[in-house]
Amino acid sequence: MKCYPAIGDDHGMETLPDLNFEVDYIRIPTVEEAKQFFGPISPEERAWRGKMYFNEMLQTPRSKLGLGEHDRAEAYIFGDGIFPERDKAAHQSHFPVSVKVIAINELFLSPFQVMDLTALAEEFPWDIGDSEIYLHLTIQRLILGCQSKLIVNGNVLILYCAEAVANDLNGGQAIIELGSSDAVQERSFFRPRPVSNVPAHGEDGSNGAALEGEATPLGLRIREGCDSYKGQDGGAGSKGTVGNKGRNGAMLFLSDLRFGKLTGFEKQSILLKAGAGAGFPGTDGCDGGNGGNGGRGTDGMATTFGLVRGYPGGRGGRGGDGGNGGRGGNGGQCCDVFVSVPPQHSIVFQSETSPAPGGIGGKGGKGGLGGTAGRYGKFQGDGEDLLAAKGENGSNGIAGAAGKTREAPKVHIYERYLIKNNP
């Protein structure tokens, strides 16, 4: 079996005897060495890839973002892009790239058998941080049964398959599934801040103070008109916290599948499935706090100088508005899929790609209830039990908007010596 040498100084070796795999973990320190290692790709195919994908992609708005550095490097490594001279400083943070290299003499997948070869960060002998994981997979002979499935999620995949063989498909399909992985990309996701679900209620207004007076030969004379005799208004409830934006979906990285021979396959007998991850839902907004209750007014009093009427109660506090729901996360970004096959063999493949839907927005929080009105003190009016105004209820929060749905990836099939786009 073939064992790939490490590029650079740091590498680790693992052997999986049960599956008869040879596995090597390497670091590639520069973009130039990455182009050399992930080749060879003929000049004709590189030019075709540029025409089909890279040239247009490098003119999109995302080229002005950090993702543009990633795109320009991939256009150079896997297409006919020029060396990204302006990104040299950025390469210091992106390189070295971590690669899991698997070499297999023969991989036999029986009908309905599923083989997941996804490379995970914890496998590497070093901490790869939030960097992309590259999977370099060489299979000398791949035997595929009906409804067997080969899966790689969340990796940049380079597959060299010297020969793929159909094993009694009988009109059925074998499946190669390329997707994203929340587990692989978890560390690079946005970390939402904690949201408190405990609304703060407004403080209750204080009751009116006791009547004050002075003794006279004719009896107690009450000092009237003091604001302290009135019940105080209740405080407003707090506004509910706004929900968090949902995480964006995981990205579908570039996949490069190269087949030397395809033996025994009929039209559309290999199903290529590809798609990025859906955006996550936004979190719900929190409820607003209830308004505080109004304080009770001081009671009136009958004195020798006349009737002292009761004082008004305080107004109930307004309920706090509910927090708006968080926006749903956007669907994951995606790169396209490249497949290289012998002449007149593009018909072997059927493509099934899916857009990455945006996450739903979080629900708005409920508005807090207005505080109850404080009662008037006794002897008010005709003796009726009158109330001050009740506090208004807070408004309900608005549901968050759904995240953006990203387009499905495209599958480009290159027939060596005959350039043909996927039908």
C-alpha positions as a LaTeX table, in Angstrom:
\begin{tabular}{lrrr}
\hline
Residue & $x$ (\AA) & $y$ (\AA) & $z$ (\AA) \\
\hline
Met1 & 0.00 & 0.00 & 0.00 \\
Lys2 & 1.09 & 3.55 & $-0.65$ \\
Cys3 & 2.23 & 5.67 & 2.26 \\
Tyr4 & 2.40 & 9.40 & 1.65 \\
Pro5 & 5.41 & 11.28 & 2.99 \\
Ala6 & 4.82 & 14.23 & 5.27 \\
Ile7 & 5.31 & 17.72 & 3.93 \\
Gly8 & 6.90 & 19.93 & 6.53 \\
Asp9 & 8.19 & 18.76 & 9.90 \\
Asp10 & 5.00 & 17.83 & 11.75 \\
His11 & 3.12 & 14.64 & 11.00 \\
Gly12 & 1.63 & 11.64 & 12.74 \\
Met13 & 0.88 & 8.11 & 11.54 \\
Glu14 & $-2.06$ & 5.89 & 12.39 \\
Thr15 & $-2.89$ & 2.46 & 10.97 \\
Leu16 & $-6.42$ & 1.09 & 10.94 \\
Pro17 & $-5.88$ & $-2.67$ & 10.62 \\
Asp18 & $-9.58$ & $-3.59$ & 10.72 \\
Leu19 & $-10.24$ & $-1.59$ & 7.56 \\
Asn20 & $-6.79$ & $-2.14$ & 6.03 \\
Phe21 & $-6.27$ & 1.60 & 5.70 \\
Glu22 & $-3.06$ & 3.52 & 5.95 \\
Val23 & $-3.60$ & 6.95 & 7.48 \\
Asp24 & $-1.14$ & 9.80 & 7.70 \\
Tyr25 & $-1.64$ & 13.27 & 9.20 \\
Ile26 & 0.44 & 16.01 & 7.61 \\
Arg27 & 0.83 & 19.75 & 7.46 \\
Ile28 & 1.32 & 21.60 & 4.20 \\
Pro29 & 3.03 & 24.91 & 4.97 \\
Thr30 & 2.46 & 26.97 & 1.81 \\
Val31 & $-0.09$ & 27.50 & $-0.93$ \\
Glu32 & 2.55 & 26.61 & $-3.54$ \\
Glu33 & 3.19 & 23.22 & $-1.93$ \\
Ala34 & $-0.55$ & 22.66 & $-1.60$ \\
Lys35 & $-0.92$ & 23.08 & $-5.38$ \\
Gln36 & 1.86 & 20.56 & $-5.94$ \\
Phe37 & 0.55 & 18.05 & $-3.40$ \\
Phe38 & $-3.12$ & 18.12 & $-4.47$ \\
Gly39 & $-2.23$ & 17.84 & $-8.18$ \\
Pro40 & $-1.62$ & 16.74 & $-10.78$ \\
Ile41 & $-4.35$ & 18.45 & $-12.81$ \\
Ser42 & $-3.78$ & 18.97 & $-16.50$ \\
Pro43 & $-3.54$ & 22.56 & $-17.83$ \\
Glu44 & $-6.61$ & 21.87 & $-19.99$ \\
Glu45 & $-8.68$ & 20.81 & $-17.02$ \\
Arg46 & $-7.46$ & 23.72 & $-14.93$ \\
Ala47 & $-8.56$ & 26.15 & $-17.64$ \\
Trp48 & $-11.93$ & 24.38 & $-17.86$ \\
Arg49 & $-12.42$ & 24.66 & $-14.10$ \\
Gly50 & $-11.69$ & 28.36 & $-14.27$ \\
Lys51 & $-14.27$ & 28.80 & $-17.02$ \\
Met52 & $-16.90$ & 26.69 & $-15.27$ \\
Tyr53 & $-16.49$ & 28.07 & $-11.73$ \\
Phe54 & $-13.49$ & 29.98 & $-10.45$ \\
Asn55 & $-13.40$ & 32.93 & $-12.86$ \\
Glu56 & $-16.99$ & 33.94 & $-12.16$ \\
Met57 & $-16.79$ & 33.16 & $-8.46$ \\
Leu58 & $-13.79$ & 35.46 & $-8.02$ \\
Gln59 & $-15.87$ & 38.37 & $-9.34$ \\
Thr60 & $-18.69$ & 37.97 & $-6.82$ \\
Pro61 & $-19.10$ & 40.24 & $-3.73$ \\
Arg62 & $-17.74$ & 37.51 & $-1.48$ \\
Ser63 & $-14.31$ & 38.08 & $-3.05$ \\
Lys64 & $-14.13$ & 41.29 & $-0.98$ \\
Leu65 & $-14.75$ & 39.39 & 2.25 \\
Gly66 & $-12.43$ & 37.11 & 4.18 \\
Leu67 & $-13.88$ & 34.26 & 2.17 \\
Gly68 & $-12.24$ & 35.79 & $-0.89$ \\
Glu69 & $-8.79$ & 34.80 & 0.43 \\
His70 & $-10.03$ & 31.23 & 0.64 \\
Asp71 & $-11.49$ & 31.37 & $-2.88$ \\
Arg72 & $-8.36$ & 32.81 & $-4.48$ \\
Ala73 & $-6.18$ & 30.16 & $-2.88$ \\
Glu74 & $-8.48$ & 27.38 & $-4.11$ \\
Ala75 & $-8.57$ & 28.89 & $-7.62$ \\
Tyr76 & $-4.76$ & 28.70 & $-7.64$ \\
Ile77 & $-4.53$ & 25.20 & $-6.12$ \\
Phe78 & $-7.37$ & 23.50 & $-8.00$ \\
Gly79 & $-7.95$ & 25.74 & $-11.04$ \\
Asp80 & $-5.98$ & 28.10 & $-13.24$ \\
Gly81 & $-6.00$ & 31.10 & $-10.92$ \\
Ile82 & $-2.89$ & 33.24 & $-10.59$ \\
Phe83 & $-0.81$ & 33.09 & $-7.45$ \\
Pro84 & $-2.66$ & 35.18 & $-4.81$ \\
Glu85 & 0.20 & 37.57 & $-4.12$ \\
Arg86 & $-2.02$ & 40.05 & $-2.25$ \\
Asp87 & $-3.03$ & 37.37 & 0.26 \\
Lys88 & 0.48 & 36.46 & 1.41 \\
Ala89 & $-0.06$ & 38.03 & 4.82 \\
Ala90 & $-3.39$ & 36.22 & 5.21 \\
His91 & $-1.73$ & 32.91 & 4.37 \\
Gln92 & 0.21 & 33.16 & 7.60 \\
Ser93 & $-3.03$ & 32.61 & 9.52 \\
His94 & $-4.45$ & 29.96 & 7.12 \\
Phe95 & $-1.30$ & 27.90 & 6.61 \\
Pro96 & $-0.08$ & 25.34 & 7.32 \\
Val97 & $-3.21$ & 23.42 & 6.35 \\
Ser98 & $-3.96$ & 20.12 & 8.08 \\
Val99 & $-4.48$ & 17.09 & 5.87 \\
Lys100 & $-5.60$ & 13.57 & 6.66 \\
Val101 & $-4.18$ & 11.24 & 4.02 \\
Ile102 & $-5.83$ & 7.84 & 3.57 \\
Ala103 & $-4.51$ & 5.15 & 1.21 \\
Ile104 & $-6.65$ & 2.07 & 0.48 \\
Asn105 & $-5.87$ & $-0.79$ & $-1.89$ \\
Glu106 & $-9.44$ & $-2.04$ & $-2.12$ \\
Leu107 & $-12.66$ & $-0.81$ & $-0.53$ \\
Phe108 & $-15.66$ & $-3.11$ & $-0.91$ \\
Leu109 & $-19.03$ & $-1.63$ & 0.00 \\
Ser110 & $-21.77$ & $-4.24$ & 0.04 \\
Pro111 & $-25.39$ & $-3.31$ & $-0.76$ \\
Phe112 & $-26.76$ & $-0.70$ & 1.71 \\
Gln113 & $-23.43$ & $-0.45$ & 3.52 \\
Val114 & $-22.51$ & 3.07 & 4.63 \\
Met115 & $-18.89$ & 4.19 & 4.96 \\
Asp116 & $-18.28$ & 7.60 & 6.55 \\
Leu117 & $-14.69$ & 8.72 & 6.03 \\
Thr118 & $-15.11$ & 12.23 & 7.46 \\
Ala119 & $-11.95$ & 13.52 & 9.12 \\
Leu120 & $-12.45$ & 15.13 & 12.53 \\
Ala121 & $-10.33$ & 17.70 & 14.33 \\
Glu122 & $-9.71$ & 15.48 & 17.35 \\
Glu123 & $-7.97$ & 12.88 & 15.19 \\
Phe124 & $-4.99$ & 15.10 & 14.47 \\
Pro125 & $-1.86$ & 14.92 & 16.64 \\
Trp126 & $-1.96$ & 18.72 & 16.94 \\
Asp127 & $-4.63$ & 21.32 & 17.66 \\
Ile128 & $-5.93$ & 22.52 & 14.31 \\
Gly129 & $-8.07$ & 25.26 & 15.85 \\
Asp130 & $-10.83$ & 26.45 & 13.53 \\
Ser131 & $-8.94$ & 25.63 & 10.34 \\
Glu132 & $-10.40$ & 23.69 & 7.45 \\
Ile133 & $-9.70$ & 19.98 & 7.37 \\
Tyr134 & $-8.43$ & 18.49 & 4.13 \\
Leu135 & $-9.04$ & 14.82 & 3.33 \\
His136 & $-6.76$ & 13.31 & 0.70 \\
Leu137 & $-8.20$ & 9.90 & $-0.16$ \\
Thr138 & $-6.62$ & 7.39 & $-2.56$ \\
Ile139 & $-8.50$ & 4.20 & $-3.41$ \\
Gln140 & $-6.98$ & 1.82 & $-5.92$ \\
Arg141 & $-10.18$ & $-0.20$ & $-6.36$ \\
Leu142 & $-13.61$ & 0.88 & $-5.10$ \\
Ile143 & $-16.38$ & $-1.71$ & $-5.38$ \\
Leu144 & $-19.87$ & $-0.28$ & $-4.94$ \\
Gly145 & $-23.01$ & $-2.31$ & $-4.25$ \\
Cys146 & $-26.61$ & $-1.20$ & $-4.71$ \\
Gln147 & $-27.51$ & 1.63 & $-2.30$ \\
Ser148 & $-24.06$ & 1.54 & $-0.75$ \\
Lys149 & $-22.98$ & 4.98 & 0.38 \\
Leu150 & $-19.64$ & 6.75 & 0.75 \\
Ile151 & $-19.93$ & 9.86 & 2.94 \\
Val152 & $-17.58$ & 12.80 & 3.60 \\
Asn153 & $-18.89$ & 15.78 & 5.55 \\
Gly154 & $-17.22$ & 19.07 & 6.40 \\
Asn155 & $-13.88$ & 18.37 & 4.69 \\
Val156 & $-12.13$ & 19.63 & 1.59 \\
Leu157 & $-12.08$ & 16.32 & $-0.27$ \\
Ile158 & $-9.58$ & 15.17 & $-2.88$ \\
Leu159 & $-10.41$ & 11.64 & $-4.05$ \\
Tyr160 & $-8.20$ & 9.64 & $-6.40$ \\
Cys161 & $-9.94$ & 6.42 & $-7.42$ \\
Ala162 & $-7.95$ & 4.33 & $-9.89$ \\
Glu163 & $-10.96$ & 2.13 & $-10.63$ \\
Ala164 & $-14.56$ & 2.08 & $-9.44$ \\
Val165 & $-16.49$ & $-1.13$ & $-10.08$ \\
Ala166 & $-20.26$ & $-1.68$ & $-10.09$ \\
Asn167 & $-21.25$ & $-4.74$ & $-8.06$ \\
Asp168 & $-24.67$ & $-6.07$ & $-9.12$ \\
Leu169 & $-26.42$ & $-2.69$ & $-9.08$ \\
Asn170 & $-29.27$ & $-4.22$ & $-11.12$ \\
Gly171 & $-30.60$ & $-0.85$ & $-12.19$ \\
Gly172 & $-30.09$ & 0.69 & $-8.75$ \\
Gln173 & $-27.57$ & 3.29 & $-7.63$ \\
Ala174 & $-24.55$ & 3.64 & $-5.44$ \\
Ile175 & $-24.29$ & 6.94 & $-3.56$ \\
Ile176 & $-21.48$ & 9.39 & $-2.88$ \\
Glu177 & $-22.71$ & 11.97 & $-0.39$ \\
Leu178 & $-20.82$ & 15.21 & 0.21 \\
Gly179 & $-22.10$ & 17.50 & 2.90 \\
Ser180 & $-21.33$ & 19.83 & 5.74 \\
Ser181 & $-20.76$ & 18.96 & 9.36 \\
Asp182 & $-21.80$ & 20.87 & 12.45 \\
Ala183 & $-19.46$ & 18.66 & 14.47 \\
Val184 & $-16.42$ & 19.43 & 12.31 \\
Gln185 & $-17.10$ & 23.18 & 12.14 \\
Glu186 & $-18.58$ & 23.65 & 15.59 \\
Arg187 & $-15.67$ & 25.65 & 16.96 \\
Ser188 & $-15.89$ & 28.23 & 14.20 \\
Phe189 & $-19.57$ & 28.96 & 14.73 \\
Phe190 & $-20.76$ & 32.15 & 16.35 \\
Arg191 & $-21.17$ & 31.70 & 20.09 \\
Pro192 & $-24.50$ & 33.18 & 21.18 \\
Arg193 & $-24.57$ & 35.26 & 24.29 \\
Pro194 & $-26.69$ & 33.90 & 27.14 \\
Val195 & $-30.23$ & 35.22 & 27.22 \\
Ser196 & $-32.03$ & 35.72 & 30.52 \\
Asn197 & $-35.58$ & 34.44 & 30.50 \\
Val198 & $-36.42$ & 36.06 & 33.84 \\
Pro199 & $-38.12$ & 39.41 & 33.20 \\
Ala200 & $-37.64$ & 42.19 & 35.73 \\
His201 & $-40.98$ & 43.46 & 37.02 \\
Gly202 & $-41.46$ & 47.11 & 37.81 \\
Glu203 & $-41.38$ & 48.12 & 41.46 \\
Asp204 & $-44.70$ & 48.69 & 43.18 \\
Gly205 & $-45.46$ & 52.27 & 44.01 \\
Ser206 & $-45.43$ & 53.14 & 47.71 \\
Asn207 & $-48.67$ & 53.88 & 49.54 \\
Gly208 & $-49.44$ & 57.41 & 50.63 \\
Ala209 & $-47.98$ & 58.57 & 53.91 \\
Ala210 & $-50.09$ & 58.93 & 57.06 \\
Leu211 & $-51.92$ & 62.25 & 57.48 \\
Glu212 & $-50.08$ & 64.84 & 59.45 \\
Gly213 & $-51.74$ & 67.43 & 61.60 \\
Glu214 & $-51.47$ & 69.73 & 64.60 \\
Ala215 & $-53.53$ & 69.86 & 67.76 \\
Thr216 & $-55.67$ & 72.94 & 68.31 \\
Pro217 & $-58.17$ & 73.89 & 71.05 \\
Leu218 & $-60.89$ & 72.93 & 68.56 \\
Gly219 & $-59.35$ & 69.59 & 67.67 \\
Leu220 & $-56.88$ & 68.15 & 65.20 \\
Arg221 & $-56.21$ & 70.27 & 62.13 \\
Ile222 & $-54.90$ & 68.15 & 59.22 \\
Arg223 & $-52.28$ & 69.60 & 56.96 \\
Glu224 & $-53.69$ & 68.96 & 53.51 \\
Gly225 & $-52.35$ & 69.01 & 49.95 \\
Cys226 & $-49.15$ & 67.09 & 50.56 \\
Asp227 & $-47.98$ & 64.97 & 47.60 \\
Ser228 & $-46.74$ & 62.38 & 50.05 \\
Tyr229 & $-50.40$ & 61.46 & 50.78 \\
Lys230 & $-50.84$ & 60.28 & 47.21 \\
Gly231 & $-50.08$ & 56.73 & 46.22 \\
Gln232 & $-46.96$ & 56.57 & 44.04 \\
Asp233 & $-47.01$ & 55.26 & 40.49 \\
Gly234 & $-45.77$ & 51.74 & 39.87 \\
Gly235 & $-42.51$ & 51.37 & 37.97 \\
Ala236 & $-42.41$ & 50.20 & 34.37 \\
Gly237 & $-41.53$ & 46.57 & 33.67 \\
Ser238 & $-38.25$ & 45.85 & 31.93 \\
Lys239 & $-38.11$ & 45.30 & 28.20 \\
Gly240 & $-37.53$ & 41.68 & 27.23 \\
Thr241 & $-34.08$ & 40.77 & 25.91 \\
Val242 & $-33.81$ & 40.41 & 22.17 \\
Gly243 & $-33.26$ & 36.83 & 20.96 \\
Asn244 & $-29.93$ & 35.77 & 19.49 \\
Lys245 & $-29.36$ & 35.39 & 15.78 \\
Gly246 & $-29.19$ & 31.73 & 14.81 \\
Arg247 & $-25.85$ & 30.26 & 13.78 \\
Asn248 & $-25.16$ & 30.08 & 10.08 \\
Gly249 & $-25.24$ & 26.64 & 8.54 \\
Ala250 & $-22.02$ & 24.70 & 8.09 \\
Met251 & $-20.16$ & 25.18 & 4.82 \\
Leu252 & $-19.84$ & 22.69 & 1.99 \\
Phe253 & $-16.19$ & 22.72 & 1.05 \\
Leu254 & $-14.74$ & 21.98 & $-2.35$ \\
Ser255 & $-14.76$ & 18.34 & $-3.47$ \\
Asp256 & $-12.50$ & 17.04 & $-6.23$ \\
Leu257 & $-13.28$ & 13.49 & $-7.39$ \\
Arg258 & $-10.99$ & 11.89 & $-9.95$ \\
Phe259 & $-11.78$ & 8.49 & $-11.45$ \\
Gly260 & $-9.33$ & 6.54 & $-13.60$ \\
Lys261 & $-11.75$ & 3.81 & $-14.73$ \\
Leu262 & $-15.49$ & 3.24 & $-14.23$ \\
Thr263 & $-16.30$ & $-0.40$ & $-14.80$ \\
Gly264 & $-19.76$ & $-1.92$ & $-15.16$ \\
Phe265 & $-21.76$ & 1.23 & $-14.47$ \\
Glu266 & $-24.84$ & 2.17 & $-16.46$ \\
Lys267 & $-26.39$ & 5.60 & $-16.99$ \\
Gln268 & $-26.94$ & 7.49 & $-13.70$ \\
Ser269 & $-25.86$ & 4.54 & $-11.58$ \\
Ile270 & $-23.79$ & 6.70 & $-9.20$ \\
Leu271 & $-25.79$ & 9.34 & $-7.35$ \\
Leu272 & $-23.77$ & 12.37 & $-6.27$ \\
Lys273 & $-25.49$ & 14.21 & $-3.43$ \\
Ala274 & $-24.17$ & 17.54 & $-2.18$ \\
Gly275 & $-25.37$ & 20.45 & $-0.08$ \\
Ala276 & $-24.36$ & 22.83 & 2.69 \\
Gly277 & $-25.98$ & 22.93 & 6.14 \\
Ala278 & $-29.22$ & 24.66 & 7.01 \\
Gly279 & $-29.10$ & 27.80 & 9.14 \\
Phe280 & $-30.05$ & 27.40 & 12.77 \\
Pro281 & $-33.18$ & 29.01 & 14.24 \\
Gly282 & $-32.95$ & 32.31 & 16.04 \\
Thr283 & $-33.74$ & 32.18 & 19.74 \\
Asp284 & $-37.00$ & 33.56 & 21.08 \\
Gly285 & $-37.14$ & 37.03 & 22.52 \\
Cys286 & $-37.77$ & 37.21 & 26.27 \\
Asp287 & $-41.03$ & 38.39 & 27.79 \\
Gly288 & $-41.30$ & 41.91 & 29.10 \\
Gly289 & $-41.64$ & 42.43 & 32.83 \\
Asn290 & $-45.00$ & 43.30 & 34.36 \\
Gly291 & $-45.52$ & 46.87 & 35.45 \\
Gly292 & $-45.44$ & 47.63 & 39.15 \\
Asn293 & $-48.71$ & 48.16 & 41.00 \\
Gly294 & $-49.75$ & 51.67 & 41.94 \\
Gly295 & $-49.62$ & 52.58 & 45.62 \\
Arg296 & $-52.82$ & 53.23 & 47.60 \\
Gly297 & $-53.71$ & 56.82 & 48.48 \\
Thr298 & $-53.94$ & 57.88 & 52.09 \\
Asp299 & $-57.42$ & 57.64 & 53.62 \\
Gly300 & $-59.31$ & 60.79 & 54.42 \\
Met301 & $-60.52$ & 61.74 & 57.87 \\
Ala302 & $-63.49$ & 63.51 & 59.45 \\
Thr303 & $-62.31$ & 66.33 & 61.68 \\
Thr304 & $-63.98$ & 69.20 & 63.54 \\
Phe305 & $-62.72$ & 71.39 & 60.73 \\
Gly306 & $-64.47$ & 69.33 & 58.08 \\
Leu307 & $-64.04$ & 66.21 & 56.00 \\
Val308 & $-60.55$ & 65.51 & 54.68 \\
Arg309 & $-61.00$ & 63.63 & 51.48 \\
Gly310 & $-58.91$ & 60.59 & 50.63 \\
Tyr311 & $-55.97$ & 60.99 & 48.28 \\
Pro312 & $-55.65$ & 59.37 & 44.86 \\
Gly313 & $-53.82$ & 56.10 & 44.36 \\
Gly314 & $-50.86$ & 55.76 & 42.05 \\
Arg315 & $-51.07$ & 54.75 & 38.44 \\
Gly316 & $-50.04$ & 51.20 & 37.55 \\
Gly317 & $-46.68$ & 50.92 & 35.79 \\
Arg318 & $-46.53$ & 50.11 & 32.09 \\
Gly319 & $-45.63$ & 46.56 & 31.21 \\
Gly320 & $-42.31$ & 46.10 & 29.45 \\
Asp321 & $-42.29$ & 45.34 & 25.74 \\
Gly322 & $-41.42$ & 41.80 & 24.74 \\
Gly323 & $-38.03$ & 41.31 & 23.13 \\
Asn324 & $-37.89$ & 40.74 & 19.41 \\
Gly325 & $-37.06$ & 37.23 & 18.25 \\
Gly326 & $-33.57$ & 36.59 & 16.89 \\
Arg327 & $-33.06$ & 36.35 & 13.16 \\
Gly328 & $-32.55$ & 32.87 & 11.77 \\
Gly329 & $-29.05$ & 31.95 & 10.68 \\
Asn330 & $-28.19$ & 31.93 & 7.00 \\
Gly331 & $-27.77$ & 28.68 & 5.13 \\
Gly332 & $-24.21$ & 27.50 & 4.73 \\
Gln333 & $-21.96$ & 28.77 & 1.95 \\
Cys334 & $-20.93$ & 26.17 & $-0.59$ \\
Cys335 & $-18.20$ & 25.39 & $-3.06$ \\
Asp336 & $-18.85$ & 23.41 & $-6.21$ \\
Val337 & $-18.01$ & 19.77 & $-6.87$ \\
Phe338 & $-15.59$ & 18.69 & $-9.59$ \\
Val339 & $-15.56$ & 15.22 & $-11.09$ \\
Ser340 & $-12.99$ & 13.99 & $-13.58$ \\
Val341 & $-13.85$ & 10.83 & $-15.59$ \\
Pro342 & $-12.76$ & 8.93 & $-18.70$ \\
Pro343 & $-14.26$ & 9.96 & $-22.05$ \\
Gln344 & $-18.00$ & 9.35 & $-22.48$ \\
His345 & $-18.50$ & 8.43 & $-18.81$ \\
Ser346 & $-20.23$ & 11.54 & $-17.48$ \\
Ile347 & $-23.55$ & 9.73 & $-17.99$ \\
Val348 & $-22.61$ & 7.39 & $-15.13$ \\
Phe349 & $-23.42$ & 10.16 & $-12.64$ \\
Gln350 & $-26.67$ & 11.70 & $-11.50$ \\
Ser351 & $-26.40$ & 14.90 & $-9.47$ \\
Glu352 & $-28.72$ & 15.74 & $-6.62$ \\
Thr353 & $-27.79$ & 19.03 & $-4.98$ \\
Ser354 & $-29.82$ & 20.97 & $-2.48$ \\
Pro355 & $-29.92$ & 24.61 & $-1.37$ \\
Ala356 & $-29.11$ & 25.41 & 2.23 \\
Pro357 & $-32.24$ & 26.87 & 3.81 \\
Gly358 & $-32.06$ & 29.74 & 6.27 \\
Gly359 & $-33.13$ & 29.12 & 9.84 \\
Ile360 & $-36.49$ & 30.33 & 11.09 \\
Gly361 & $-36.63$ & 33.46 & 13.20 \\
Gly362 & $-37.26$ & 33.26 & 16.93 \\
Lys363 & $-40.63$ & 34.15 & 18.37 \\
Gly364 & $-41.14$ & 37.59 & 19.88 \\
Gly365 & $-41.49$ & 37.76 & 23.64 \\
Lys366 & $-44.83$ & 38.62 & 25.22 \\
Gly367 & $-45.38$ & 42.12 & 26.48 \\
Gly368 & $-45.58$ & 42.50 & 30.25 \\
Leu369 & $-48.92$ & 43.22 & 31.92 \\
Gly370 & $-49.62$ & 46.71 & 33.13 \\
Gly371 & $-49.57$ & 47.17 & 36.88 \\
Thr372 & $-52.83$ & 47.37 & 38.81 \\
Ala373 & $-54.11$ & 50.81 & 39.75 \\
Gly374 & $-53.75$ & 52.08 & 43.29 \\
Arg375 & $-57.01$ & 52.66 & 45.14 \\
Tyr376 & $-58.09$ & 56.09 & 46.30 \\
Gly377 & $-58.17$ & 56.68 & 49.99 \\
Lys378 & $-61.50$ & 56.49 & 51.81 \\
Phe379 & $-64.01$ & 59.40 & 51.80 \\
Gln380 & $-63.25$ & 60.10 & 48.18 \\
Gly381 & $-66.23$ & 61.41 & 46.21 \\
Asp382 & $-69.48$ & 59.80 & 47.27 \\
Gly383 & $-67.79$ & 56.99 & 49.05 \\
Glu384 & $-67.26$ & 54.90 & 45.93 \\
Asp385 & $-64.15$ & 52.74 & 45.76 \\
Leu386 & $-62.39$ & 54.60 & 42.95 \\
Leu387 & $-59.23$ & 53.54 & 41.17 \\
Ala388 & $-56.44$ & 55.41 & 39.46 \\
Ala389 & $-55.51$ & 54.44 & 35.93 \\
Lys390 & $-54.25$ & 50.90 & 35.29 \\
Gly391 & $-50.87$ & 50.61 & 33.62 \\
Glu392 & $-50.78$ & 49.83 & 29.91 \\
Asn393 & $-49.69$ & 46.39 & 28.77 \\
Gly394 & $-46.36$ & 46.20 & 26.98 \\
Ser395 & $-46.27$ & 45.40 & 23.27 \\
Asn396 & $-45.42$ & 41.91 & 22.10 \\
Gly397 & $-42.02$ & 41.49 & 20.48 \\
Ile398 & $-41.73$ & 40.93 & 16.74 \\
Ala399 & $-40.75$ & 37.52 & 15.40 \\
Gly400 & $-37.26$ & 37.39 & 13.94 \\
Ala401 & $-36.80$ & 37.23 & 10.18 \\
Ala402 & $-35.81$ & 33.97 & 8.54 \\
Gly403 & $-32.19$ & 33.56 & 7.53 \\
Lys404 & $-31.06$ & 33.68 & 3.91 \\
Thr405 & $-31.27$ & 30.51 & 1.87 \\
Arg406 & $-28.05$ & 29.81 & $-0.01$ \\
Glu407 & $-27.96$ & 28.36 & $-3.50$ \\
Ala408 & $-27.25$ & 24.70 & $-4.13$ \\
Pro409 & $-23.76$ & 23.78 & $-5.32$ \\
Lys410 & $-23.12$ & 22.78 & $-8.92$ \\
Val411 & $-21.51$ & 19.56 & $-10.04$ \\
His412 & $-19.07$ & 19.92 & $-12.94$ \\
Ile413 & $-18.01$ & 16.76 & $-14.77$ \\
Tyr414 & $-14.90$ & 16.83 & $-16.91$ \\
Glu415 & $-14.36$ & 14.09 & $-19.46$ \\
Arg416 & $-10.65$ & 13.78 & $-20.10$ \\
Tyr417 & $-9.90$ & 14.61 & $-23.72$ \\
Leu418 & $-13.50$ & 15.71 & $-24.11$ \\
Ile419 & $-14.74$ & 18.76 & $-22.23$ \\
Lys420 & $-18.37$ & 18.45 & $-21.32$ \\
Asn421 & $-20.45$ & 20.03 & $-18.58$ \\
Asn422 & $-22.74$ & 17.90 & $-16.48$ \\
Pro423 & $-26.05$ & 17.43 & $-18.37$ \\
\hline
\end{tabular}
